[in-house]
Amino acid sequence: MPDNTDAHIATADALTLLLHNQHALAAAIEEVALWAKASGSPHTHDNTVSAIETLDTNAQALTDAITQLRQS
């Protein structure tokens, strides 16, 4: 089966854009977390930190997929 390099590049480029969006969302959520903590809402702060952790975990998976695509 032939390797479709153009498709790999397009997929990696699209995933890279999604990864950038994910980093931007994490930064915004972190700002909300800090605001919640400063406003005396520890439960909201904890929930937003959990969301950031999920984004970080998924960001690593996206990074690994992008690397694989760019190497193939």
Number of C-alpha atoms within 10 A of each C-alpha: 3 4 8 9 13 9 11 17 16 13 16 20 15 13 17 18 12 14 20 13 12 18 16 12 14 21 13 12 17 17 13 16 24 16 14 17 15 11 11 10 13 14 12 17 21 14 12 20 18 13 16 21 13 12 17 15 11 14 19 12 13 18 15 12 16 20 13 12 18 15 10 10
